[in-house]
Amino acid sequence: MNVTPGRPYLWHGVTWASGAPSLLLADTSTGALSAVDVMGLRTGVRAAGPGRFCTGRYGFTSTFEVAPVPCAQQAQAGPGGQQCARCLERDEFRFAHRAHKGGHASVALTAYLGQPHLLYLATFANAASKVGTAAAPRRVSRVDEQGPMHATYLFRAADGRAVRILEDTLSSDVGLAQAIRGRAKLAALADPDPRRSLAAHDAAVERALSALTALGLSPEPEEWTPPACGAELRSPRRGERMIYPHDLRDGEHGFQVDSCSGSQALVRLNPADDVRYLLDLSILKGHRVLFGSYASPAISLQGSLF
């Protein structure tokens, strides 16, 4: 997709559905969703205004697959959320994480949850680990979009309800989180230590496997293969690397993406720059943006020298 300068697009964030990071955008004129390759992307962008708009919902495209559905009304998002009231009401997939506790599940969601699911453990650059789940067709993209340093698939469960019971069990019995904040992921990538995070990951995997075995299960651990495009982000820092000091939701910005892991990107503001910056591409989710010949404000590097 080639974006049209001056035309507003709704920023949906980064998707890994194709096996590589893509920026998902909705054309505000037509509502159609399109994807732009993130790697090597050189872009100038500014938010078209302060408001946040509905990013739609997930709909079932077949028995075992879901896909994003843009908001037909292009309505503003509700307070504290990412959806308008209409899309929230029609979003069957939002009940997926409560169905194993007796929560509502539509016919389509029940069928989706009936397929095999994977239980995985992911560890991030701050050495914090989380347990998560992925439907079998999403076993790779689900972990890719999390942006971990290391991940291991722990167990293949018969269905989505069973895997979420195991997720809750590991969370309570082993003390594993079920979410890691994006801000913590980004901050830790400023100076990653792969050896430290790997040691933490191996220890967490060992505890998780012991807990699953104690439940009478036979886990078959399998390592996740990290995408090559994130290798630079996950490697020990070479040269100057800083958190991008400006808010993408305010003002004009221009950058080129050198590496991407999850929604975290390592960028340079100009092709010849030695200094590179970390920014979270999900920060603009729900914002209307304009693309053009925009550049980032000047950045003082004095503080980074001490």
Backbone as numpy.savetxt, mean C-alpha at the origin, in Angstrom:
# Nx Ny Nz CAx CAy CAz Cx Cy Cz
-1.05 5.08 -19.98 -1.90 6.28 -19.98 -1.02 7.52 -19.98
-1.37 8.50 -20.79 -0.72 9.80 -20.76 -1.69 10.81 -20.17
-1.27 11.48 -19.10 -2.14 12.46 -18.47 -2.14 13.74 -19.30
-3.24 14.46 -19.23 -3.38 15.72 -19.95 -3.11 16.88 -19.01
-2.09 17.69 -19.28 -1.80 18.84 -18.41 -3.02 19.75 -18.28
-3.27 20.19 -17.04 -4.37 21.10 -16.80 -5.70 20.43 -16.54
-5.82 19.12 -16.84 -7.08 18.41 -16.58 -7.02 17.79 -15.20
-8.05 17.98 -14.38 -8.02 17.39 -13.03 -8.26 15.88 -13.03
-7.48 15.18 -12.22 -7.63 13.75 -12.02 -7.79 13.49 -10.54
-8.54 12.44 -10.22 -8.67 12.03 -8.82 -7.62 10.96 -8.54
-6.78 11.23 -7.56 -5.65 10.36 -7.20 -6.16 9.22 -6.33
-6.08 8.00 -6.85 -6.53 6.82 -6.10 -5.39 6.12 -5.36
-4.14 6.43 -5.69 -3.01 5.81 -5.01 -2.30 4.79 -5.87
-1.42 4.02 -5.23 -0.58 3.06 -5.94 -1.20 1.66 -5.88
-1.26 1.00 -7.02 -1.72 -0.38 -7.10 -0.59 -1.26 -7.62
-0.54 -2.50 -7.11 0.44 -3.49 -7.55 -0.25 -4.64 -8.28
-1.46 -4.43 -8.75 -2.24 -5.50 -9.35 -1.57 -6.10 -10.58
-0.78 -5.31 -11.30 -0.13 -5.79 -12.52 1.22 -6.43 -12.25
1.67 -6.42 -11.00 2.99 -6.94 -10.66 4.05 -5.87 -10.58
3.70 -4.63 -10.92 4.61 -3.49 -10.82 3.79 -2.31 -10.30
4.45 -1.34 -9.65 3.69 -0.23 -9.08 3.12 0.69 -10.17
1.83 0.97 -10.07 1.16 1.89 -10.99 0.34 2.88 -10.20
0.30 4.09 -10.69 -0.50 5.15 -10.07 -1.89 5.11 -10.68
-2.89 4.87 -9.84 -4.26 4.76 -10.31 -4.93 6.13 -10.24
-5.43 6.59 -11.39 -6.05 7.90 -11.50 -7.43 7.77 -12.12
-8.36 8.62 -11.67 -9.68 8.68 -12.28 -9.81 10.00 -13.02
-10.17 9.93 -14.29 -10.42 11.13 -15.08 -11.72 11.76 -14.57
-11.65 12.98 -14.08 -12.85 13.59 -13.50 -13.88 13.99 -14.56
-13.48 13.97 -15.83 -14.44 14.26 -16.90 -15.29 13.05 -17.23
-14.66 11.87 -17.21 -15.36 10.65 -17.61 -15.58 9.67 -16.47
-14.80 9.81 -15.39 -14.86 8.87 -14.28 -14.06 7.61 -14.52
-13.47 7.46 -15.72 -12.74 6.24 -16.05 -11.42 6.16 -15.29
-11.09 4.93 -14.84 -9.84 4.69 -14.13 -8.75 4.29 -15.11
-7.56 4.83 -14.91 -6.40 4.46 -15.72 -5.19 4.38 -14.81
-4.15 3.71 -15.29 -2.94 3.51 -14.49 -1.73 4.09 -15.21
-0.84 4.68 -14.43 0.41 5.25 -14.93 1.56 4.53 -14.24
2.52 4.04 -15.00 3.68 3.37 -14.42 4.41 4.32 -13.47
4.73 3.83 -12.28 5.42 4.65 -11.28 6.92 4.70 -11.54
7.52 3.58 -11.89 8.98 3.53 -12.03 9.45 4.42 -13.18
10.41 5.29 -12.85 10.94 6.22 -13.83 10.03 7.40 -14.09
8.88 7.44 -13.41 7.93 8.52 -13.63 8.56 9.86 -13.30
8.52 10.78 -14.22 8.93 12.15 -14.00 7.68 13.00 -14.12
7.28 13.63 -13.02 6.00 14.32 -13.02 6.06 15.61 -12.24
5.20 16.52 -12.63 4.93 17.72 -11.86 3.47 17.70 -11.46
3.18 17.94 -10.21 1.82 17.77 -9.71 1.49 18.82 -8.65
0.24 19.21 -8.61 -0.25 20.03 -7.50 -1.70 19.66 -7.23
-2.09 19.74 -5.98 -3.47 19.47 -5.61 -4.36 20.57 -6.15
-5.51 20.18 -6.69 -6.42 21.15 -7.29 -7.25 21.88 -6.24
-7.20 21.43 -5.01 -7.97 22.06 -3.94 -7.83 21.26 -2.66
-8.33 21.79 -1.55 -8.13 21.12 -0.26 -9.09 19.96 0.01
-10.18 19.85 -0.71 -11.19 18.84 -0.41 -10.73 17.43 -0.75
-11.33 16.45 -0.05 -11.10 15.05 -0.36 -12.36 14.46 -0.97
-12.14 13.61 -2.00 -13.26 13.06 -2.73 -13.28 11.53 -2.61
-14.45 10.98 -2.83 -14.66 9.54 -2.69 -13.82 8.77 -3.72
-13.11 7.76 -3.26 -12.32 6.91 -4.16 -13.08 5.62 -4.51
-14.38 5.63 -4.32 -15.20 4.52 -4.76 -15.16 3.32 -3.83
-15.23 2.15 -4.41 -15.34 0.92 -3.64 -14.73 -0.23 -4.44
-14.75 -1.41 -3.85 -14.34 -2.62 -4.56 -15.59 -3.42 -4.93
-15.62 -3.87 -6.17 -16.74 -4.67 -6.63 -16.26 -6.04 -7.09
-17.13 -7.01 -7.05 -16.78 -8.38 -7.45 -16.91 -8.51 -8.97
-15.79 -8.82 -9.63 -15.79 -9.00 -11.07 -16.02 -10.46 -11.46
-15.78 -11.35 -10.53 -16.05 -12.78 -10.71 -16.17 -13.37 -9.32
-16.34 -14.66 -9.24 -16.52 -15.30 -7.93 -15.34 -15.03 -7.01
-14.12 -15.04 -7.56 -12.93 -14.98 -6.73 -12.11 -13.71 -6.92
-12.63 -12.71 -7.60 -11.82 -11.52 -7.87 -12.62 -10.25 -7.60
-11.89 -9.22 -7.15 -12.49 -7.90 -6.94 -11.68 -6.88 -7.72
-12.30 -5.74 -8.02 -11.63 -4.67 -8.75 -12.18 -3.33 -8.26
-11.37 -2.27 -8.35 -11.85 -0.97 -7.91 -12.96 -0.43 -8.82
-13.97 0.17 -8.21 -15.08 0.78 -8.93 -15.12 2.26 -8.55
-14.88 3.17 -9.49 -14.86 4.60 -9.14 -16.24 5.09 -8.72
-16.26 6.17 -7.99 -17.52 6.77 -7.53 -18.23 7.40 -8.72
-19.45 6.94 -8.99 -20.21 7.44 -10.14 -20.57 8.92 -9.97
-20.77 9.36 -8.73 -21.16 10.74 -8.47 -19.96 11.67 -8.28
-18.74 11.07 -8.17 -17.54 11.85 -7.87 -17.81 12.78 -6.68
-18.43 12.19 -5.65 -18.85 12.95 -4.48 -17.69 13.20 -3.54
-17.89 14.14 -2.64 -16.89 14.37 -1.61 -16.91 13.21 -0.61
-15.75 12.91 -0.06 -15.65 11.84 0.93 -16.33 12.25 2.22
-16.84 11.26 2.94 -17.46 11.55 4.22 -16.43 11.94 5.26
-16.87 12.48 6.39 -15.95 12.92 7.44 -15.04 11.78 7.92
-13.74 11.98 7.83 -12.79 11.01 8.34 -12.67 9.74 7.52
-13.28 9.70 6.33 -13.24 8.49 5.53 -12.73 8.73 4.13
-12.80 7.68 3.31 -12.35 7.76 1.92 -13.49 7.54 0.95
-14.71 7.36 1.49 -15.87 7.07 0.65 -17.01 8.02 0.97
-17.87 8.22 -0.03 -19.12 8.92 0.22 -20.11 7.92 0.82
-21.23 8.41 1.31 -22.20 7.53 1.96 -22.74 6.48 1.00
-22.95 6.84 -0.27 -23.52 5.90 -1.24 -22.55 4.76 -1.53
-21.27 5.08 -1.76 -20.29 4.03 -2.05 -20.05 3.15 -0.83
-20.05 3.75 0.35 -19.88 2.97 1.57 -21.02 1.97 1.72
-22.22 2.40 1.44 -23.40 1.53 1.57 -23.34 0.38 0.57
-22.79 0.62 -0.61 -22.77 -0.40 -1.67 -21.50 -1.26 -1.63
-20.60 -0.98 -0.71 -19.31 -1.68 -0.65 -19.45 -2.99 0.13
-19.71 -4.08 -0.59 -19.86 -5.38 0.05 -18.55 -5.86 0.67
-17.44 -5.47 0.08 -16.15 -5.99 0.52 -15.76 -5.50 1.90
-16.35 -4.41 2.39 -15.96 -3.86 3.70 -16.32 -4.80 4.84
-17.18 -5.78 4.58 -17.56 -6.72 5.65 -16.63 -7.92 5.73
-15.62 -7.96 4.86 -14.77 -9.15 4.79 -14.06 -9.44 6.10
-13.63 -8.40 6.80 -12.84 -8.61 8.02 -13.70 -8.85 9.26
-15.02 -8.87 9.10 -15.90 -9.16 10.24 -16.70 -10.44 10.04
-16.64 -10.99 8.84 -17.47 -12.16 8.54 -17.13 -13.35 9.42
-15.84 -13.51 9.80 -15.45 -14.67 10.62 -15.93 -14.54 12.06
-16.46 -13.34 12.41 -17.01 -13.14 13.76 -18.54 -13.12 13.72
-19.09 -13.63 12.64 -20.55 -13.69 12.52 -21.15 -12.46 11.89
-20.31 -11.60 11.32 -20.81 -10.39 10.70 -21.50 -10.67 9.37
-22.16 -9.64 8.87 -22.90 -9.76 7.61 -21.96 -10.14 6.46
-22.44 -10.99 5.57 -21.71 -11.34 4.36 -22.72 -11.61 3.25
-22.61 -10.84 2.17 -23.51 -11.02 1.04 -23.20 -12.34 0.33
-24.02 -12.69 -0.63 -23.79 -13.92 -1.40 -22.45 -13.83 -2.13
-22.16 -12.66 -2.73 -20.90 -12.49 -3.47 -19.70 -12.56 -2.54
-19.80 -11.92 -1.37 -18.69 -11.95 -0.43 -18.49 -13.35 0.13
-19.57 -14.06 0.40 -19.47 -15.43 0.90 -18.73 -16.32 -0.09
-19.03 -16.16 -1.38 -18.34 -16.93 -2.41 -16.86 -16.56 -2.46
-16.57 -15.26 -2.36 -15.18 -14.80 -2.40 -14.40 -15.36 -1.22
-15.00 -15.34 -0.04 -14.33 -15.85 1.15 -14.19 -17.37 1.11
-14.91 -18.05 0.25 -14.85 -19.50 0.18 -13.60 -20.04 -0.51
-12.81 -19.18 -1.13 -11.59 -19.65 -1.81 -10.43 -19.71 -0.82
-9.35 -20.42 -1.16 -8.18 -20.47 -0.27 -7.58 -19.09 -0.02
-7.08 -18.90 1.17 -6.42 -17.66 1.58 -5.07 -17.98 2.20
-4.15 -17.05 2.09 -2.81 -17.19 2.66 -2.67 -16.33 3.91
-2.02 -16.88 4.92 -1.62 -16.13 6.11 -0.15 -15.77 5.94
0.18 -14.50 6.09 1.57 -14.09 5.91 2.04 -13.22 7.07
3.35 -13.12 7.18 3.98 -12.26 8.18 4.96 -11.35 7.45
4.85 -10.05 7.67 5.70 -9.07 7.00 6.44 -8.23 8.03
7.70 -7.92 7.74 8.52 -7.11 8.63 9.05 -5.91 7.86
9.02 -4.75 8.50 9.33 -3.50 7.83 10.69 -2.97 8.28
11.08 -1.84 7.70 12.43 -1.32 7.94 12.66 -0.90 9.39
11.59 -0.68 10.14 11.74 -0.36 11.57 11.78 -1.61 12.43
11.88 -2.79 11.80 11.94 -4.10 12.46 10.62 -4.50 13.11
9.55 -3.76 12.83 8.23 -4.12 13.33 7.59 -5.11 12.36
6.88 -6.10 12.91 6.25 -7.13 12.09 4.74 -7.09 12.23
4.06 -7.51 11.18 2.60 -7.61 11.22 2.18 -8.93 10.58
1.01 -9.40 10.97 0.43 -10.58 10.36 -0.71 -10.10 9.47
-0.89 -10.76 8.33 -1.93 -10.35 7.41 -2.46 -11.53 6.62
-3.47 -11.26 5.78 -4.09 -12.30 4.98 -4.22 -11.85 3.53
-4.27 -12.80 2.62 -4.44 -12.50 1.20 -5.18 -13.64 0.54
-6.17 -13.30 -0.27 -6.83 -14.32 -1.08 -5.81 -14.90 -2.06
-5.96 -16.16 -2.42 -4.96 -16.84 -3.25 -4.58 -16.07 -4.52
-5.54 -15.50 -5.27 -5.14 -14.77 -6.48 -4.35 -13.50 -6.17
-4.44 -13.02 -4.92 -3.77 -11.78 -4.53 -2.56 -12.03 -3.63
-2.07 -13.25 -3.61 -1.02 -13.61 -2.67 0.24 -12.76 -2.85
0.55 -12.38 -4.07 1.74 -11.57 -4.32 1.44 -10.08 -4.22
0.44 -9.61 -4.94 0.17 -8.17 -4.97 -0.21 -7.63 -3.60
-0.88 -8.45 -2.79 -1.28 -7.99 -1.45 -0.05 -7.68 -0.60
0.97 -8.52 -0.66 2.19 -8.27 0.11 3.01 -7.15 -0.54
3.08 -7.15 -1.87 3.81 -6.09 -2.56 3.31 -4.71 -2.14
2.01 -4.54 -2.05 1.46 -3.22 -1.76 1.72 -2.79 -0.32
2.10 -3.73 0.56 2.43 -3.39 1.93 3.83 -2.75 2.03
4.73 -3.10 1.12 6.07 -2.53 1.13 6.97 -2.99 2.26
7.01 -4.29 2.57 7.87 -4.74 3.67 9.32 -4.92 3.22
10.20 -5.10 4.19 11.58 -5.48 3.90 11.64 -6.99 3.64
10.89 -7.75 4.44 10.88 -9.21 4.34 9.46 -9.69 4.61
9.09 -10.80 4.00 7.78 -11.39 4.26 7.84 -12.89 4.03
7.01 -13.61 4.77 6.93 -15.07 4.65 5.46 -15.49 4.69
5.06 -16.30 3.71 3.74 -16.92 3.77 3.82 -18.07 4.77
2.93 -18.06 5.74 3.00 -19.03 6.84 2.12 -20.24 6.63
0.92 -20.02 6.07 -0.05 -21.12 6.04 -1.11 -20.83 4.97
-1.52 -21.87 4.29 -2.60 -21.77 3.31 -3.86 -22.32 3.95
-4.83 -21.44 4.17 -6.08 -21.84 4.81 -7.14 -22.16 3.76
-8.13 -22.93 4.16 -9.16 -23.37 3.21 -10.02 -22.23 2.72
-10.22 -21.22 3.56 -11.10 -20.12 3.17 -10.76 -18.86 3.96
-11.44 -17.77 3.62 -11.17 -16.48 4.22 -11.56 -16.36 5.68
-12.59 -17.07 6.09 -12.98 -17.02 7.49 -11.92 -17.71 8.36
-11.46 -18.87 7.93 -10.46 -19.61 8.70 -9.17 -18.82 8.84
-8.75 -18.16 7.77 -7.47 -17.45 7.81 -7.55 -16.24 8.73
-8.72 -15.61 8.80 -8.85 -14.44 9.67 -8.92 -14.83 11.14
-9.42 -16.02 11.42 -9.37 -16.53 12.80 -7.91 -16.76 13.20
-7.11 -17.31 12.28 -5.69 -17.51 12.56 -4.96 -16.18 12.72
-5.33 -15.21 11.91 -4.73 -13.87 12.02 -4.99 -13.29 13.41
-6.22 -13.37 13.87 -6.56 -12.86 15.21 -5.82 -13.64 16.29
-5.68 -14.94 16.10 -5.00 -15.78 17.10 -3.53 -15.39 17.22
-2.84 -15.23 16.10 -1.43 -14.83 16.15 -1.28 -13.42 16.72
-2.23 -12.57 16.41 -2.16 -11.21 16.93 -2.25 -11.20 18.45
-3.15 -12.01 18.99 -3.34 -12.02 20.45 -2.32 -12.88 21.18
-1.99 -14.05 20.61 -1.11 -14.99 21.30 0.37 -14.69 21.12
0.75 -14.15 19.96 2.16 -13.89 19.68 2.48 -12.40 19.77
1.43 -11.57 19.83 1.65 -10.13 19.96 1.99 -9.44 18.66
1.53 -10.02 17.53 1.81 -9.42 16.24 0.74 -8.40 15.87
1.17 -7.26 15.38 0.23 -6.24 14.93 -0.46 -6.70 13.65
-1.60 -6.10 13.34 -2.29 -6.36 12.08 -2.19 -5.19 11.12
-1.49 -4.13 11.55 -1.28 -2.97 10.68 -0.04 -2.21 11.16
0.67 -1.60 10.21 1.80 -0.73 10.51 1.53 0.59 9.82
1.65 1.67 10.53 1.34 2.98 9.97 2.30 3.35 8.85
1.76 3.97 7.83 2.57 4.41 6.70 3.67 5.37 7.09
3.40 6.21 8.06 4.42 7.18 8.49 5.62 6.48 9.10
5.37 5.40 9.83 6.48 4.64 10.43 7.28 3.91 9.36
6.59 3.37 8.35 7.29 2.71 7.24 8.22 3.69 6.54
7.71 4.88 6.27 8.48 5.88 5.53 9.69 6.34 6.33
9.50 6.65 7.60 10.60 7.16 8.43 11.73 6.15 8.52
11.40 4.87 8.64 12.42 3.84 8.80 13.24 3.65 7.53
12.67 3.97 6.37 13.39 3.82 5.11 14.43 4.91 4.88
14.47 5.91 5.76 15.49 6.95 5.63 16.89 6.37 5.83
16.99 5.32 6.63 18.29 4.68 6.86 18.06 3.22 7.20
17.66 2.40 6.23 17.28 1.01 6.51 18.48 0.14 6.91
18.19 -0.84 7.77 19.21 -1.79 8.21 18.66 -3.19 7.91
18.93 -3.72 6.72 18.36 -5.02 6.34 18.71 -6.16 7.28
19.89 -6.15 7.85 20.29 -7.23 8.76 19.44 -7.21 10.02
19.19 -6.03 10.55 18.36 -5.90 11.76 16.93 -6.34 11.48
16.37 -5.88 10.36 14.99 -6.24 10.05 14.86 -7.73 9.74
15.88 -8.33 9.10 15.84 -9.77 8.82 15.89 -10.58 10.11
16.73 -10.17 11.05 16.79 -10.87 12.33 15.45 -10.80 13.05
14.83 -9.62 13.02 13.52 -9.46 13.65 12.47 -10.31 12.94
12.55 -10.37 11.62 11.59 -11.15 10.84 11.73 -12.64 11.15
12.95 -13.14 11.15 13.17 -14.57 11.43 12.66 -14.95 12.81
12.88 -14.07 13.78 12.41 -14.36 15.14 10.88 -14.37 15.19
10.25 -13.43 14.51 8.78 -13.37 14.51 8.19 -14.58 13.78
8.80 -14.97 12.67 8.33 -16.15 11.93 8.43 -17.40 12.80
9.53 -17.54 13.53 9.70 -18.71 14.39 8.60 -18.77 15.45
8.28 -17.63 16.05 7.21 -17.61 17.06 5.86 -17.94 16.43
5.63 -17.38 15.25 4.34 -17.62 14.58 4.18 -19.08 14.19
5.23 -19.68 13.65 5.16 -21.08 13.25 4.95 -21.99 14.45
5.59 -21.66 15.57 5.40 -22.45 16.80 3.95 -22.38 17.26
3.36 -21.18 17.17 1.97 -21.00 17.59 1.02 -21.78 16.68
1.29 -21.77 15.38 0.43 -22.51 14.45 0.56 -24.02 14.68
1.77 -24.48 14.93 1.99 -25.90 15.20 1.26 -26.33 16.47
1.28 -25.44 17.47 0.59 -25.74 18.73 -0.92 -25.86 18.54
-1.43 -25.27 17.46 -2.86 -25.37 17.16 -3.18 -26.66 16.40
-2.15 -27.48 16.14 -2.35 -28.72 15.42 -2.26 -28.57 13.92
-1.76 -27.43 13.44 -1.64 -27.18 12.01 -0.25 -27.57 11.52
-0.12 -27.70 10.22 1.18 -28.04 9.62 1.57 -26.92 8.66
2.15 -25.85 9.17 2.51 -24.73 8.30 3.62 -25.10 7.33
3.57 -24.49 6.17 4.60 -24.68 5.14 5.11 -23.29 4.74
6.09 -22.76 5.46 6.55 -21.39 5.19 7.18 -21.26 3.81
6.91 -20.12 3.18 7.45 -19.82 1.86 7.82 -18.34 1.83
9.04 -18.05 1.44 9.49 -16.66 1.41 8.86 -15.90 0.24
8.49 -14.67 0.53 8.03 -13.74 -0.51 9.24 -13.20 -1.26
9.11 -13.04 -2.55 10.18 -12.46 -3.37 9.92 -10.97 -3.56
10.75 -10.11 -3.01 10.49 -8.67 -3.11 10.67 -8.16 -4.53
9.86 -7.21 -4.97 10.00 -6.64 -6.31 11.35 -5.94 -6.48
11.96 -6.13 -7.63 13.29 -5.56 -7.89 13.26 -4.03 -7.84
12.12 -3.43 -8.20 12.06 -1.96 -8.25 12.16 -1.32 -6.87
12.05 -2.11 -5.81 12.18 -1.56 -4.46 13.52 -1.84 -3.82
14.43 -2.47 -4.56 15.71 -2.89 -3.99 16.50 -1.71 -3.42
16.52 -0.60 -4.13 17.29 0.55 -3.67 16.72 1.12 -2.38
15.42 1.14 -2.26 14.78 1.64 -1.04 15.10 0.74 0.15
15.16 -0.57 -0.09 15.36 -1.51 1.00 16.83 -1.70 1.36
17.74 -1.19 0.53 19.17 -1.37 0.75 19.71 -0.31 1.70
20.86 -0.59 2.33 21.49 0.43 3.17 21.70 1.71 2.36
21.52 2.81 3.03 21.56 4.11 2.35 22.91 4.35 1.69
22.86 4.79 0.43 24.06 5.22 -0.29 23.84 6.68 -0.68
24.69 7.57 -0.15 24.51 8.99 -0.43 23.45 9.61 0.47
23.14 10.84 0.19 22.19 11.60 1.03 20.76 11.18 0.73
20.02 10.88 1.79 18.61 10.47 1.67 17.84 11.13 2.79
16.75 11.80 2.46 15.97 12.54 3.44 14.48 12.32 3.22
13.70 12.53 4.27 12.25 12.59 4.12 11.91 13.88 3.37
11.07 13.78 2.35 10.65 14.96 1.60 9.97 15.93 2.56
10.47 17.17 2.68 9.99 18.05 3.75 8.69 18.80 3.45
8.15 18.65 2.26 6.94 19.39 1.89 5.73 18.46 1.83
4.55 19.04 2.02 3.29 18.30 1.98 2.79 18.29 0.54
2.68 17.09 -0.05 2.22 16.98 -1.44 0.82 17.56 -1.64
0.07 17.71 -0.55 -1.30 18.22 -0.67 -1.35 19.74 -0.76
-0.19 20.37 -0.67 -0.14 21.84 -0.68 0.96 22.32 -1.63
0.64 23.19 -2.54 1.66 23.76 -3.41 2.01 22.88 -4.60
3.12 23.22 -5.26 3.56 22.53 -6.47 4.77 21.65 -6.16
4.84 20.53 -6.89 5.91 19.56 -6.64 6.34 18.92 -7.95
7.60 18.61 -8.05 8.12 17.92 -9.23 9.18 16.93 -8.81
9.12 15.70 -9.33 10.08 14.67 -8.92 10.11 13.54 -9.93
11.17 12.74 -9.82 11.32 11.53 -10.62 11.49 10.35 -9.68
10.77 9.26 -9.91 10.81 8.09 -9.04 11.95 7.17 -9.45
12.86 6.89 -8.49 13.98 5.97 -8.73 13.71 4.57 -8.19
12.92 4.48 -7.11 12.65 3.18 -6.48 11.30 3.27 -5.79
10.61 2.13 -5.72 9.28 2.13 -5.10 9.06 0.82 -4.34
8.54 0.94 -3.13 8.20 -0.21 -2.30 6.86 0.09 -1.63
5.83 -0.69 -1.95 4.50 -0.35 -1.47 4.07 0.96 -2.08
3.71 1.92 -1.24 3.40 3.27 -1.73 4.53 4.25 -1.43
5.64 3.74 -0.88 6.79 4.58 -0.54 7.71 4.70 -1.75
8.15 5.91 -2.04 8.98 6.14 -3.22 10.25 6.89 -2.83
11.33 6.56 -3.52 12.60 7.27 -3.43 12.71 8.10 -4.70
12.78 9.42 -4.54 12.72 10.30 -5.70 13.87 11.29 -5.69
14.14 11.83 -6.86 15.04 12.98 -6.97 14.25 14.10 -7.62
14.58 15.33 -7.23 13.82 16.46 -7.73 14.29 16.87 -9.12
15.57 16.63 -9.39 16.13 16.91 -10.71 17.03 15.75 -11.10
17.11 15.42 -12.38 17.87 14.25 -12.80 19.32 14.24 -12.33
19.93 15.42 -12.20 21.35 15.49 -11.83 21.59 15.54 -10.33
20.52 15.57 -9.53 20.67 15.71 -8.09 21.30 14.48 -7.46
22.18 14.70 -6.47 22.74 13.61 -5.67 21.83 13.28 -4.49
21.17 14.30 -3.95 20.28 14.10 -2.81 18.95 13.54 -3.30
18.46 12.52 -2.59 17.16 11.95 -2.93 16.24 11.98 -1.71
14.95 11.89 -1.99 13.95 12.11 -0.96 12.95 10.96 -0.91
12.44 10.73 0.29 11.42 9.71 0.52 10.07 10.38 0.64
9.10 9.86 -0.09 7.74 10.38 0.06 6.74 9.24 -0.10
5.58 9.43 0.50 4.52 8.43 0.46 3.50 8.87 -0.59
3.39 8.09 -1.67 2.49 8.46 -2.75 1.02 8.30 -2.39
0.74 7.68 -1.25 -0.67 7.52 -0.84 -1.22 8.77 -0.17
-0.36 9.75 0.12 -0.80 10.93 0.86 -1.82 11.74 0.06
-1.79 11.60 -1.27 -2.71 12.36 -2.12 -4.01 11.61 -2.41
-4.18 10.43 -1.84 -5.38 9.64 -2.11 -6.64 10.45 -1.78
-7.55 10.50 -2.74 -8.80 11.23 -2.55 -8.72 12.69 -2.93
-7.58 13.14 -3.39 -7.43 14.55 -3.79 -7.45 14.66 -5.31
-8.07 15.71 -5.79 -8.00 16.03 -7.20 -6.68 16.75 -7.47
-5.99 16.34 -8.53 -4.68 16.90 -8.80 -4.59 17.36 -10.26
-3.65 18.25 -10.50 -3.33 18.71 -11.84 -1.89 18.34 -12.14
-1.62 17.93 -13.37 -0.27 17.62 -13.79 0.21 18.71 -14.75
1.50 19.01 -14.64 2.05 20.04 -15.51 3.53 20.24 -15.23
4.06 21.37 -15.67 5.49 21.67 -15.50 5.72 22.31 -14.14
5.41 21.54 -13.09 5.56 22.04 -11.73 6.89 21.58 -11.14
7.41 22.37 -10.23 8.66 22.04 -9.55 8.50 22.21 -8.05
9.27 21.46 -7.29 9.19 21.54 -5.83 9.82 22.83 -5.32
9.37 23.33 -4.17 10.02 24.48 -3.56 11.47 24.16 -3.22
12.27 25.18 -3.11 13.68 24.99 -2.74 13.77 24.34 -1.36
14.76 23.48 -1.18 14.96 22.77 0.07 16.34 23.09 0.61
16.40 23.55 1.86 17.69 23.80 2.50 18.24 22.49 3.03
19.50 22.20 2.70 20.13 20.95 3.11 21.03 21.13 4.32
21.07 22.31 4.89 22.01 22.57 5.98 21.82 21.62 7.15
20.53 21.34 7.49 20.28 20.48 8.64 20.74 19.07 8.44
20.90 18.62 7.18 21.28 17.24 6.94 22.80 17.03 7.06
23.54 18.14 7.22 25.00 18.01 7.26 25.54 17.75 8.65
24.68 17.76 9.65 25.14 17.61 11.04 24.60 16.33 11.65
